[in-house]
Amino acid sequence: MIQQFTTSLIFQTRGRGLLEVTPEVADWVAKAGLAEGLLTVFVRHTSASLVIQENADPDVRGDLDRFFARLAPDGDPLFRHRDEGADDMPAHVRAALTAVQLSIPLYGGRLALGTWQGIYLWEHRTRPHRRELVLHLLGA
């Protein structure tokens, strides 16, 4: 019999950077008690995003931040939207280039992540923010 569960998780970021949320998401999935299914993770913001990325070497996260700083720099004169500061529109561009939703299979009662994969909330604003993730699990 197919079942579904939903919840939201709140995270406080420290400002721009990647925050691993795998433990909190995996704990909630484990409590649901399903063996197989599909988890959808959705971030309810336009200046933050979600990625699945390596969780072993912190240099990967730093390199990603540096790459996006070059790709969409704060204060770029190209951008007109600056309602909340020089990092406002670059944060929207960074979110548009990544993802606001992830789908992760559930296999054997666990998220089917690879050995070095983690789920990250990517804060694109320079100051701390309260971010909400909505999780939806469908399976048996």
N, C-alpha and C positions, 0 to 999 in steps of 0.2 A: 504494500500500500504506500503510495506516494504521500509524503508529508512535506510541509514547509514551515520555516521559522524565520522570523525577522527580529532585528534589534538594531540599536544605534550605539556606537561607542564614541566617547568624547576624548580628544587628545589635546593637550596644551603643547604647542610648539615653542621652541626657543628662538624662533626667527628662521631665516633662510637656511635650508638644509634638509637632509633626508632623516626621517624618524622611523625606525623599524617598529612595525605594529604586529609582526607575525605572532608573537606569544599571546597577545590579547585576542587576536582573531582565532588562532588555533584553539585556545581554551574554550571560547564560546562554541566553536564547531564541535569539539569533543563532548561538551555537555549536551548537545542536541542528540547524540547517540545514533546518528545515521551511519550506515556502512558505505553507501555509494550516493553520489549526487553531484550537484554543482553549486558552488558558492559564488555569489555576486557581491562585490565590494564596491561601494559608490561613495565618492566624496562630495559633500553638498556645498561646494565653494568654487568660485571661478578664478581664484588666485592660488590654488593648491592642486596637487594632482596625486596620482597613485602610480607606482611602478613596481615591477618585480625585478629585483636586482641582486647582485652578489652580496652576501652578508658576512663574508670572511675577511676581506681586506678593506679597511676603511679608506685606503687610497682611491678605490673605485668611486666612492661617494664624493670625495673631494674633487676628483677629475671630472665627474659629471657636473658638479657645481661650477667649476672653472670653465668648462665648455659652454654651459648655458649663459654664464656671465659674458662670454665673448659673443655669443649668438644674439642675446637680447640684453644689452647693457642698460643699467639704470641710467636715467636721465638722457637717453638717446633723443636727439632733437627730431627724429622722425615721428615720435609719438606725441599726439595732442592730448590724450587722456591722462591727466595727472591729478585727478581729484584728491587722491590720498598720498601724493608724493611721487618722487622720481622713480620709485620701484613699482608703481601701480600698474602701468601698462606692460612693462616687461614681465611682471608676474602673470598677467593674463596670457601673454604670448607663450610663456614657458608652459602654462597649463594646457594651452591649445595644442602644443607640440607633443605632449605626453598623453596621459589618459586620466579620465575622471572615473572610470569604471574598469574593474578587472573581473574576469571569470576564471575560477580555479576549480578543477575537478576534485571531488572527494572520492578517495579510493581506499578501501580497507579501513574506513573510519577516520582517515587522516587526509589532510590536504596533500595533493599530489605535487608538491614542490620538489624541485631537484635539491641535491645535496647542499649546494651553496646559494640557493635562492631564498630570498626573504621578501616580505611585503612591506613596502615603504610608503608612508605619507610624505609627500615632498612639499614642504612649505616654500613658496616662492616669494613671499614678502620678507622684508628685512627685520621687522619687529615680530615679537611673539603673537600668536593667535590661538584662539580656541577653535578647533576643527572637529567636525562631526562626520563620522563614517556610518553609512547605513549598510547593514549586511542582510542578505537574503539567501537562505539555504533551502534547496529543493532536492529531495531524494528519498531513499528508502533505507 
